[in-house]
Amino acid sequence: MNIKRIATALGLTLAAVASQAQAPSSTPWPSKPVRIVTAFGAGSASDIVARMIAEDLQTAFKQSFVVDNKPGASGMLAADMVAKSAPDGYTLFLTTNTAHSVNPYLFKTLPYDPIKDFTPIARVCYFPFILAVNAQLPVKTIPELIAYGKNPANKTSYAYGNSTGQIAGAAFSNLTKLGAVAVPYKSTPQALTDLIGGQVSFLFVDLASSRPHLQSGRIRALGVTVEQKGPLTQDLPSVGAAAQLPGFDLAAWVGVVGPTGMPPAIVAQVSARINQMLARKDVVDKLTAMGADVAPAGAADFGAYMSAQLSVWGRKVQEAGIQPE
């Protein structure tokens, strides 16, 4: 009887183990709201893109995708929070070159590793920047701005709300020997507010954030930071050509990552959906209207791109003459 009981118990145990092995190891994703963190404030270019992606993913996966703005510390607050989050697919990061390509050269130490602590998911787009001035400033061209700034009677300063704006402003001021004072802000909308108010002289800014103010006439665009211009910047000279700065070619990249160790199946689902979204004409048209160049890439290609961008932006920081803090 004892042998029979042992055999029966063993049989029931094995059956239970087999049943568990056949059952799903976890609840299908997503079974609760997903957070998309962005390192910049509401109204910034990355915030706008994050909300586009959140809306599309919500439609695709029938679950809430909530944008969580965490501006400050040049994107380090948001990046560190995501890096330390559980890699379960419920925290994603709409990130940019600020956190992953530039910060390693702006700061002596980071609370995160820009490559090792993240899972690449999808590249989204590029954002060229424009050089904008307060509309009341008596300059209408880049040479006029340089001449204005070099006049000892004028106090010239530039604002920045992200690392691309910081590097562009520092490189422009350094290479033209303008000697403009750098004024940092937590995010681009705050920098724009002070540019409009006349507290600063100029700002390198993305079109998505600045376009309403350009259209209202409160600020004036003098040039664009890329040589290959899109439909919205065709009429603007490149900063490199106008300021006689060969190689002055800057654009911010935008992509989606998660904490390192995310399940490959979730990465594949999110990556595929984002790339499907970027193939739609309405999405391309909306991003183009913001001044972005759509640049879709899957997880593997985006990961290789992120690694390569470290050295690219390292050179740009060196050209700007910025010392790490």
RAKA-V855716 format. One record per run of one state. SS is the DSSP state (2 for helix, 1 for strand, 0 for the rest). FROM is the first residue (numbers start at 1). TO is the last residue. If there is no record, write none. Layout:
ss=SS from=FROM to=TO
ss=SS from=FROM to=TO
This chain:
ss=0 from=1 to=1
ss=2 from=2 to=22
ss=0 from=23 to=33
ss=1 from=34 to=38
ss=0 from=39 to=44
ss=2 from=45 to=61
ss=0 from=62 to=64
ss=1 from=65 to=69
ss=0 from=70 to=72
ss=2 from=73 to=83
ss=0 from=84 to=90
ss=1 from=91 to=96
ss=2 from=97 to=106
ss=0 from=107 to=117
ss=1 from=118 to=134
ss=0 from=135 to=141
ss=2 from=142 to=150
ss=0 from=151 to=156
ss=1 from=157 to=160
ss=0 from=161 to=162
ss=2 from=163 to=175
ss=0 from=176 to=180
ss=1 from=181 to=184
ss=0 from=185 to=187
ss=2 from=188 to=197
ss=0 from=198 to=201
ss=1 from=202 to=206
ss=2 from=207 to=216
ss=0 from=217 to=218
ss=1 from=219 to=224
ss=0 from=225 to=236
ss=1 from=237 to=238
ss=2 from=239 to=242
ss=0 from=243 to=250
ss=1 from=251 to=259
ss=0 from=260 to=263
ss=2 from=264 to=278
ss=0 from=279 to=280
ss=2 from=281 to=289
ss=0 from=290 to=291
ss=1 from=292 to=297
ss=0 from=298 to=298
ss=2 from=299 to=320
ss=0 from=321 to=325
